[in-house]
């Protein structure tokens, strides 16, 4: 959990909304596992809106899974930045926190986000986070 919090909270800038333990009971029923002992942390930007939920299972033992962005199903979380100026420093912080850049930052060359910039970063557990910087606003005519 410490490694995940170093990435999602400390480097990405999310805030802890919930940090609790669960053993058995409702949590076993939800996840379909027996003998559950888990730490649960909810993170959000500004304590509002969508959350990322992190689990650290002490029991039962889990394995590792590494999906590809092309795989069917949940593939990544997109974090929209306010400006392209935030992108390079954020990538550096995430890599310093154990993340891995999937490919260099790319300029978006088509569609509604043309002129924006984006990249994928894997967190220390292999989950993909897209960092998206919108196109710069057009300069007003002079």
Order of alpha helices (4+ residues) and beta strands (2+ residues): alpha-beta-alpha-beta-beta-beta-alpha-beta-beta-beta-beta
